[in-house]
Amino acid sequence: MACFTAYEARRNFGAVLKAADEGAVVISKHGRNGYVLMPMWAFVTYEHIRQANAEGRLAVSYDTAVAKYREGDRETAFKIIRETNSLMKRLLEDVTRRR
């Protein structure tokens, strides 16, 4: 992940955009990471995942799967993991098609 200060980003915006083509770029201000610049496809992916989580489709997490596994309910644990992985795969495939 590329990192630029706000000053560097202002002076070399072309380099920042080029770095963002590869993935997220962190921009710091006053010594603190304050902003992230990312390509549109990465933002769309983020928004799809955020929306799925807000709708409760990702509410069952891997932590829940681990808890079920520790309780001895391995079938439910693996089902949770498969469903979550399947949802993430569909979200990413959808975003990739739109890219």
C-alpha positions in Angstrom: 0.0 0.0 0.0 1.4 3.3 -1.1 1.6 6.2 1.4 2.0 9.9 0.7 1.9 12.9 2.9 -0.7 15.5 2.0 2.1 17.8 0.8 3.5 15.0 -1.5 0.0 14.2 -2.7 -0.6 17.8 -3.6 2.7 18.2 -5.4 2.7 14.8 -7.2 -1.0 14.0 -7.8 -0.2 12.1 -10.9 2.1 9.7 -8.9 -0.7 9.3 -6.4 -3.2 8.4 -9.1 -0.8 6.0 -10.6 -0.2 4.3 -7.2 -4.0 4.2 -6.7 -4.3 2.1 -9.9 -2.7 -0.7 -8.0 -4.8 -0.3 -4.9 -5.6 1.9 -1.9 -3.3 4.9 -1.2 -2.9 6.3 2.3 -2.6 10.1 2.6 -1.3 11.4 5.9 -1.7 14.9 7.4 0.3 16.2 10.3 1.9 12.8 10.8 -1.4 10.9 11.0 -3.0 8.6 8.5 -6.1 10.5 7.6 -7.4 9.6 4.1 -7.5 6.7 1.7 -7.7 7.1 -2.0 -8.7 4.0 -4.0 -9.7 3.1 -7.5 -13.4 3.1 -8.2 -13.6 -0.7 -8.5 -12.2 -1.0 -4.9 -14.7 1.5 -3.6 -17.6 -0.3 -5.3 -16.4 -3.6 -3.7 -16.2 -1.9 -0.3 -19.7 -0.4 -0.7 -21.2 -3.8 -1.7 -19.6 -5.5 1.3 -20.7 -2.6 3.6 -24.3 -2.8 2.2 -24.4 -6.6 2.7 -23.3 -6.2 6.2 -25.8 -3.4 6.9 -28.6 -5.7 5.6 -27.5 -8.4 7.9 -26.2 -10.8 5.3 -22.8 -10.8 6.8 -23.9 -10.6 10.4 -23.0 -14.2 11.1 -19.2 -13.9 11.3 -16.3 -16.3 11.3 -16.1 -15.7 15.1 -19.6 -17.2 15.4 -18.4 -20.2 13.3 -15.4 -20.6 15.6 -17.7 -20.5 18.6 -20.0 -23.1 17.1 -17.0 -25.3 16.3 -15.7 -25.0 19.9 -19.2 -26.0 21.2 -18.9 -29.1 19.1 -21.4 -28.0 16.4 -19.0 -28.5 13.5 -21.8 -28.9 10.9 -23.2 -25.4 11.7 -19.7 -23.9 11.9 -18.8 -25.2 8.4 -22.2 -24.1 7.0 -21.6 -20.5 8.3 -18.2 -20.4 6.7 -19.4 -21.8 3.4 -22.3 -19.3 3.3 -20.1 -16.3 4.2 -17.5 -17.3 1.6 -20.2 -17.8 -1.0 -21.6 -14.4 -0.4 -18.2 -12.7 -0.5 -17.4 -14.5 -3.8 -20.7 -13.4 -5.4 -20.1 -9.8 -4.3 -16.6 -9.8 -5.7 -17.7 -11.4 -8.9 -20.4 -8.8 -9.3 -18.0 -6.0 -8.8 -15.5 -7.6 -11.2 -18.1 -7.8 -13.9 -18.9 -4.1 -13.5 -15.2 -3.1 -13.5 
